[in-house]
Amino acid sequence: MADYSYNQVTPELIEEFKKIVPGKVFTGDEINADYSHDEMPIYGKGAPTVLIEATTTEDISAIVKLCFENSIPVIPRGAGTGLTGASVALHGGVMIDMSKMNKILEYDKENFVVRVEAGVLLNDLAEDAQKQGLLYPPDPGEKFATLGGNVSTNAGGMRAVKYGCTRDYVRAMTVVLPTGEIVKLGATVSKTSTGYSLLNLMIGSEGTLGIITELTLKLIPAPKETISLIIPYENLEDCIATVPKFFMEHLQPQAIEFMEKEIVLASERYLGKSVFPQQLEGVDIGAYLLVTFDGEDMESLEEITEKAAEVVLEAGAIDVLVADTPAKKKDAWAARSSFLEAIEAETKLLDECDVVVPVNQIASYLTFVKSLESNYDFTIKSFGHAGDGNLHIYACANDMDEAEFKKQVADFMDIIYKKAAECGGLISGEHGIGYGKMDYLAAFAGETSMRLMKGIKEVFDPKMILNPGKICYKL
Amino acid sequence: MADYSYNQVTPELIEEFKKIVPGKVFTGDEINADYSHDEMPIYGKGAPTVLIEATTTEDISAIVKLCFENSIPVIPRGAGTGLTGASVALHGGVMIDMSKMNKILEYDKENFVVRVEAGVLLNDLAEDAQKQGLLYPPDPGEKFATLGGNVSTNAGGMRAVKYGCTRDYVRAMTVVLPTGEIVKLGATVSKTSTGYSLLNLMIGSEGTLGIITELTLKLIPAPKETISLIIPYENLEDCIATVPKFFMEHLQPQAIEFMEKEIVLASERYLGKSVFPQQLEGVDIGAYLLVTFDGEDMESLEEITEKAAEVVLEAGAIDVLVADTPAKKKDAWAARSSFLEAIEAETKLLDECDVVVPVNQIASYLTFVKSLESNYDFTIKSFGHAGDGNLHIYACANDMDEAEFKKQVADFMDIIYKKAAECGGLISGEHGIGYGKMDYLAAFAGETSMRLMKGIKEVFDPKMILNPGKICYKL
């Protein structure tokens, strides 16, 4: 590993920044403490020396060039909703707040794309596209992340089972490289075999290879109708076993989420609203599927619903509750969307993982994870995307010493990451590596792949100034 | 640029190879002349010193290690159906014929994937999957390419408009790196945010970053029915203008191909069969769309067909001919699939490009290309994927001197590649860069992107032995 060192940001340099973006440069007490951490405070341990609100690609380029010349770390930050510390300024330096570049620039309805600044929030694009009769299919749980952040982690979300992940919707991007150079990658086309895919390399690179400033994203015509089903089961095994049957029957759900009883109860405490039945026909419910179908008209959706009901009831579901009005659908999905907040609201110490395993391994994997609970002083809560094997597993504690919590969690994570690999899965489905998961990535990927990743990082960032100490390169 | 030099393959080294893969090592006259070129003979200008039939990942690893130690070029070759010289041994060395690793290893019907050796032909997987009730959606025109070759060019094909490209169906792969190390990338999951996507970097890298030996590919349940429409128009402009309307009406065609009259006539001469009408209602037909829809039952397909007919007739189509029997569908698509062979059969000198432009630019782009024809002594024929803007443009000559042909084609390509970029398109939709298109890639991508690509190549291949002189690195 090469030796990299950084310089302090000097007052002269701050003056230079102010000349480039007057009124957008902040230091010291002007910087809110929120900029020292993301949504997972356990990974918060560094504040930037300077915070700059992003304005244009050209301004960012000028700022990064100065940082490159002076060996100053640069950390791009979206809305700070990450869960692995990827946007934390571990080595100080200049943080660029991308959430200020938040304009939806242009819809191209003939080619079904939209051009946006990278700081646009997912929720804002989703709502705006809907008004145009269009759908931006990626639907990560956190609606108030920036699209640049979504691309940087290849965020997946609820609808990945039918529509794929963020990667599948990125047609083109403008990037400021660690040298300050600006490159445009991709085009408004769906096919490409035009050299190494720098576009795909940038996707999921968590702000370590370049700062994404503008995106051209694919849209699709919005399905006219949706219908959601709440499907209760006695236990998680029965619940998960149903999942492949949806596909074999060509039912094409837009989303299939699973949730265990405990997390549903936490959500109901948080929202003060009960949506999911807890007992049915004398049976205690242990787990649920929440399934959504989309289509062109209610008639065909009702047909699909009937077929789906037949399939799941035969496979052990206790009942099928149809959410066919806007209010019912909203309640069911609001419950699902509040899981993380519900956990946060009643938990002092929190860590999580978002492994992804083959769909037919979910049940046995979760049974294994649950079996570990008695070894630790924290509790384990889980939910996730049953259609694609992406599991969110939370270690939660209220009465533990932080150091002890971290120690026990490290042990727990080590075991469950290894198990995920044994099951043919991966370390992270959508949250990324940041710096919180670096050791697990290294153990999983192996020396050769890590050498390649480090080599790629060095090619893009010869002075190691961009978001240093993340993914593959410890500093 | 660093200085790389290669050693000759010595008799001793050949003996070493023979120890690793007895009976699979060929030299001199034992090597068929076909191994000196791909499907585009104009890019054939190098023969390997040694040809080795691939057996296992481990054997390839052992062979590549020897080549790495001895600085011998290694060139992986699939079925040799490429169109840019990507598999030509420009610097001699060892060619590894991957088409001999052609076993379909295992279907996993719960996770909807199949594991194959990289030398399996697309056609073989397509037919075998169909027998299992499954569909491998990518459908490049050349059915007798290897799947490893498809992945190496991110092949697109007919069904990309609905189902995406090869990239979207690669879940995992085993790769032998230029150092001989074996890495496994990806997993049987659809979501990932697990470090830089080496998997996606490998896809489309045309055998320059590693030798793909095994693939885990995504399958989908096979649609139960398909129906095809032949839609004749007076001219290409009207024809192309219809295309976005299919999407706005949510009709989701599986494929939309356009073809000009001249290429249809060539195909009919080649096949001795007339499928497409040449005059209708007193109007001379100038262009056609060939559209396929898929679905669960004929009833819903007939509804879609009716709606599609309404839309296109209103937009200027002369008629809509329905191919709803297996024989009619086969004839229509056989005509489309024979275009390249039909051109080859009546052409002595041939070069091509496969630019991709935004869908709403196809008509004006092709009008521009056609307007250049009078400047040259060759004729221009075109067809392509109207749904995704991927155009196949052929320069064809029978009475030209080869040097003069190459000179004129270089001039022509230079102009049309520049125009594609101006239209917001890319150099290649699916054929790749190989060595035939390197100058055009360099001009299009620009210095910075090319520096990054070269840097990546150096990280993977420090001695520059794997498929040297392709994509980004001239030697």
Chai-1 contact restraints between the chains, C-beta under 6 A:
chainA,res_idxA,chainB,res_idxB,connection_type,confidence,min_distance_angstrom,max_distance_angstrom,comment,restraint_id
A,E110,B,P244,contact,1.0,0.0,6.0,A-B,restraint_1
A,E110,B,N360,contact,1.0,0.0,6.0,A-B,restraint_2
A,N111,B,P358,contact,1.0,0.0,6.0,A-B,restraint_3
A,N111,B,V359,contact,1.0,0.0,6.0,A-B,restraint_4
A,N111,B,N360,contact,1.0,0.0,6.0,A-B,restraint_5
A,T153,B,S193,contact,1.0,0.0,6.0,A-B,restraint_6
A,N154,B,S193,contact,1.0,0.0,6.0,A-B,restraint_7
A,G156,B,K191,contact,1.0,0.0,6.0,A-B,restraint_8
A,A160,B,K191,contact,1.0,0.0,6.0,A-B,restraint_9
A,C165,B,K191,contact,1.0,0.0,6.0,A-B,restraint_10
A,E181,B,T448,contact,1.0,0.0,6.0,A-B,restraint_11
A,V183,B,T448,contact,1.0,0.0,6.0,A-B,restraint_12
A,V183,B,S449,contact,1.0,0.0,6.0,A-B,restraint_13
A,A187,B,G424,contact,1.0,0.0,6.0,A-B,restraint_14
A,A187,B,G425,contact,1.0,0.0,6.0,A-B,restraint_15
A,A187,B,L426,contact,1.0,0.0,6.0,A-B,restraint_16
A,T188,B,P358,contact,1.0,0.0,6.0,A-B,restraint_17
A,T188,B,G424,contact,1.0,0.0,6.0,A-B,restraint_18
A,V189,B,V356,contact,1.0,0.0,6.0,A-B,restraint_19
A,V189,B,G389,contact,1.0,0.0,6.0,A-B,restraint_20
A,V189,B,L426,contact,1.0,0.0,6.0,A-B,restraint_21
A,S190,B,D388,contact,1.0,0.0,6.0,A-B,restraint_22
A,K191,B,G156,contact,1.0,0.0,6.0,A-B,restraint_23
A,K191,B,A160,contact,1.0,0.0,6.0,A-B,restraint_24
A,K191,B,C165,contact,1.0,0.0,6.0,A-B,restraint_25
A,K191,B,V356,contact,1.0,0.0,6.0,A-B,restraint_26
A,K191,B,D388,contact,1.0,0.0,6.0,A-B,restraint_27
A,K191,B,N390,contact,1.0,0.0,6.0,A-B,restraint_28
A,K191,B,G429,contact,1.0,0.0,6.0,A-B,restraint_29
A,K191,B,E430,contact,1.0,0.0,6.0,A-B,restraint_30
A,T192,B,L426,contact,1.0,0.0,6.0,A-B,restraint_31
A,S193,B,T153,contact,1.0,0.0,6.0,A-B,restraint_32
A,S193,B,N154,contact,1.0,0.0,6.0,A-B,restraint_33
A,S193,B,G204,contact,1.0,0.0,6.0,A-B,restraint_34
A,S193,B,S428,contact,1.0,0.0,6.0,A-B,restraint_35
A,S193,B,E430,contact,1.0,0.0,6.0,A-B,restraint_36
A,S193,B,G432,contact,1.0,0.0,6.0,A-B,restraint_37
A,T194,B,L426,contact,1.0,0.0,6.0,A-B,restraint_38
A,T194,B,I427,contact,1.0,0.0,6.0,A-B,restraint_39
A,T194,B,S428,contact,1.0,0.0,6.0,A-B,restraint_40
A,G195,B,I433,contact,1.0,0.0,6.0,A-B,restraint_41
A,G195,B,L441,contact,1.0,0.0,6.0,A-B,restraint_42
A,G195,B,M453,contact,1.0,0.0,6.0,A-B,restraint_43
A,G195,B,I471,contact,1.0,0.0,6.0,A-B,restraint_44
A,Y196,B,S205,contact,1.0,0.0,6.0,A-B,restraint_45
A,Y196,B,M453,contact,1.0,0.0,6.0,A-B,restraint_46
A,Y196,B,I456,contact,1.0,0.0,6.0,A-B,restraint_47
A,S197,B,N200,contact,1.0,0.0,6.0,A-B,restraint_48
A,S197,B,G204,contact,1.0,0.0,6.0,A-B,restraint_49
A,L198,B,L452,contact,1.0,0.0,6.0,A-B,restraint_50
A,N200,B,S197,contact,1.0,0.0,6.0,A-B,restraint_51
A,N200,B,N200,contact,1.0,0.0,6.0,A-B,restraint_52
A,L201,B,L201,contact,1.0,0.0,6.0,A-B,restraint_53
A,G204,B,S193,contact,1.0,0.0,6.0,A-B,restraint_54
A,G204,B,S197,contact,1.0,0.0,6.0,A-B,restraint_55
A,S205,B,Y196,contact,1.0,0.0,6.0,A-B,restraint_56
A,P221,B,H250,contact,1.0,0.0,6.0,A-B,restraint_57
A,P244,B,E110,contact,1.0,0.0,6.0,A-B,restraint_58
A,H250,B,P221,contact,1.0,0.0,6.0,A-B,restraint_59
A,H250,B,E296,contact,1.0,0.0,6.0,A-B,restraint_60
A,V356,B,V189,contact,1.0,0.0,6.0,A-B,restraint_61
A,V356,B,K191,contact,1.0,0.0,6.0,A-B,restraint_62
A,P358,B,N111,contact,1.0,0.0,6.0,A-B,restraint_63
A,P358,B,T188,contact,1.0,0.0,6.0,A-B,restraint_64
A,V359,B,N111,contact,1.0,0.0,6.0,A-B,restraint_65
A,N360,B,E110,contact,1.0,0.0,6.0,A-B,restraint_66
A,N360,B,N111,contact,1.0,0.0,6.0,A-B,restraint_67
A,D388,B,S190,contact,1.0,0.0,6.0,A-B,restraint_68
A,D388,B,K191,contact,1.0,0.0,6.0,A-B,restraint_69
A,G389,B,V189,contact,1.0,0.0,6.0,A-B,restraint_70
A,N390,B,K191,contact,1.0,0.0,6.0,A-B,restraint_71
A,G424,B,A187,contact,1.0,0.0,6.0,A-B,restraint_72
A,G424,B,T188,contact,1.0,0.0,6.0,A-B,restraint_73
A,G425,B,A187,contact,1.0,0.0,6.0,A-B,restraint_74
A,L426,B,A187,contact,1.0,0.0,6.0,A-B,restraint_75
A,L426,B,T192,contact,1.0,0.0,6.0,A-B,restraint_76
A,L426,B,T194,contact,1.0,0.0,6.0,A-B,restraint_77
A,I427,B,T194,contact,1.0,0.0,6.0,A-B,restraint_78
A,S428,B,S193,contact,1.0,0.0,6.0,A-B,restraint_79
A,S428,B,T194,contact,1.0,0.0,6.0,A-B,restraint_80
A,G429,B,K191,contact,1.0,0.0,6.0,A-B,restraint_81
A,E430,B,K191,contact,1.0,0.0,6.0,A-B,restraint_82
A,E430,B,S193,contact,1.0,0.0,6.0,A-B,restraint_83
A,G432,B,S193,contact,1.0,0.0,6.0,A-B,restraint_84
A,I433,B,G195,contact,1.0,0.0,6.0,A-B,restraint_85
A,L441,B,G195,contact,1.0,0.0,6.0,A-B,restraint_86
A,T448,B,E181,contact,1.0,0.0,6.0,A-B,restraint_87
A,T448,B,V183,contact,1.0,0.0,6.0,A-B,restraint_88
A,S449,B,V183,contact,1.0,0.0,6.0,A-B,restraint_89
A,L452,B,L198,contact,1.0,0.0,6.0,A-B,restraint_90
A,M453,B,G195,contact,1.0,0.0,6.0,A-B,restraint_91
A,M453,B,Y196,contact,1.0,0.0,6.0,A-B,restraint_92
A,G455,B,V459,contact,1.0,0.0,6.0,A-B,restraint_93
A,I456,B,Y196,contact,1.0,0.0,6.0,A-B,restraint_94
A,I456,B,V459,contact,1.0,0.0,6.0,A-B,restraint_95
A,V459,B,G455,contact,1.0,0.0,6.0,A-B,restraint_96
A,V459,B,I456,contact,1.0,0.0,6.0,A-B,restraint_97
A,I471,B,G195,contact,1.0,0.0,6.0,A-B,restraint_98
